[in-house]
Amino acid sequence: MNIRAIESRDWPALMAVQAACYTELEPESEAALKSKWQLAPATCLALADAQDRLVGYCLAHPWNGQALPKLGVKTTPADGERLYLHDLAIAPSARGKGRAKSLVEAVLKCAKRQGFKKVTLVSVQGSQGFWQGCGFAASARQAPPDYGDEAQVMAQHL
């Protein structure tokens, strides 16, 4: 497996991975997800298999720390020392070998290189334990309702 930048040719596979992974939330549109990539391609990474096909991805973008981004809407530019980790998904066939954690580590490394001081995310579908294992801690901040009933805002200082 290889971690690399997301490329234009990856979008059909990326959308398929999203559909396979998000069973409790309505999948986001390609336009909404692409807006994150176009805003911050250096912090949007692909996990590729031996044939260089996308089997996982992470979309993260600068965030001003104000209202948490809503699901399904295009992201607009924001400045600040915070990175919002919007989405991480690994195809079911590629799970179970620590690849998701490696992808998170790669995004955090990019964030540090770019001078971000904090990374925030909303944990969904019972993934809080995974994020804690990656160094994130629960926040008192409330997640927007569109993230689901079990959603938990989490953050990590870099």
N, C-alpha and C positions, 0 to 999 in steps of 0.2 A: 504494500500500500504506500501511496505517496500523497503528501499534502502539498497543494499548489494553489495558485490563484484560480478563482472561478473564471471561466471563459464563456464567450457567447454560445458556443456549441454545447455547453453543459445544461442549458435551461430545460430541454425536454426531460433529461434524467433527473434534474433537481426537482422538477415539479412531480415526477413519479415518486421520488423518495419522500417528499412532503406528504403526498397522498397516502403512502404506505405507513407513515409514522404517526400522523395526527388523526387519531380515531375519535377523540373526544372533543375536538375543536373543528370548526369549519375551515377547510383549507383556504389559504390566502390566494389571491389572484397573482398571476405572473407579473403583472404591472406593479403591484404593491411590493412584491419581493425584489424585483429588479431595481426599484427605486432605492433600496438599501445598498445594493451592489454598486449602482451608479454613483451614489453619494460617497462611498468609501471602499473602493475595490481592494485596497491594501489590507483591510481587516475582514474581508469576505473570502473564505477559503473553501476549497474543494478537497475531499478525500477521494482519491482515484485508485482504482484497482490496477493490476499488472498490465492491463490493456489500455490504461489511461482513461477509463470510463468512470464518471462520477458515481460514487456509491454513498456519499455523505457530504454534508456541507455545514458551514457556519456563516451566518450573516450578522455582522456587527457594524455599528456606525456611531459617529459622534452624537452626543446628546447633551442638552443644556441643563439637565437635572431638574427640569420643571415637570409638567404633566407627563406621565409615562405614555409612550407611544401606543396608539390603539392598533388593534389587529385589522388587517385588510385595507389599510389606507396607505397612500404613497407617503413616503418620508420626505420631509423638506430639510434643507441644510440647517445645521445647528453647530455653533462653536462651543468649546468648553473643554475641560480637562477630564470629562467622563465619556466612557464608551458604553453604548447600550448593546448588549448581546441579544439580538432579536430572535435568533433561531439557530438551533443545532439539531440536525437530524442525520441518522445513520440508517441505511437500508437494513431491513431485518437480516438479509443474507450476509451482511458485513459486521454484524454485532458480535460481542463476546470476546474480543481480543484486545481490549484497551484502546481501541481506535478513537472512540469518542473523547476519551481523556487526552489523548495525543493531539487531537484537533483543538480542544480547549487550550491546551498548553501552547500550541502554535499561535492561536489568536491572542493569548495573554502576552506572549513574547512580542508580537507585532504592536500591541497596545503600548507596552513599555517603551519600545523603540520610538514610537510616535509621541511619547510624552504624556499619555493619558495617566491620570492619577487614581481613577476608580472605574470599575466595570460593574454595571448593574444589569440584571436580567429578571424575567418573571419565569419562575419554575412552574411547569404545567404537567398534567397527567401523572402526578405522583413522582416526579423526578427530583425532589428535594434532596434525597440521600446522595444521588449522583453529584449534584452541584456542591454539596457539603464536602464530598470527597475531592473535589477540585479546588477547595479553599474558599468557597462562597459561604456567607453567613446570612441567615434570615434577617430581614429588615422589618421595622414596624410599619413601613409604608404599605398602603392598601393597593392591591392589583386592580386594574380596571375590570369591570364585570365580564367583558368579552373574552377574558383569558380563562374563564371557568371557575367553578366553586372552590376547587382545591389550589388555585394559583397562589404562589408565594413570591413576593419580591425578595430578591437576594442580591448581595453585593460583595465585592472584594476590593480592598485597597491595594494598589500596586506599589 
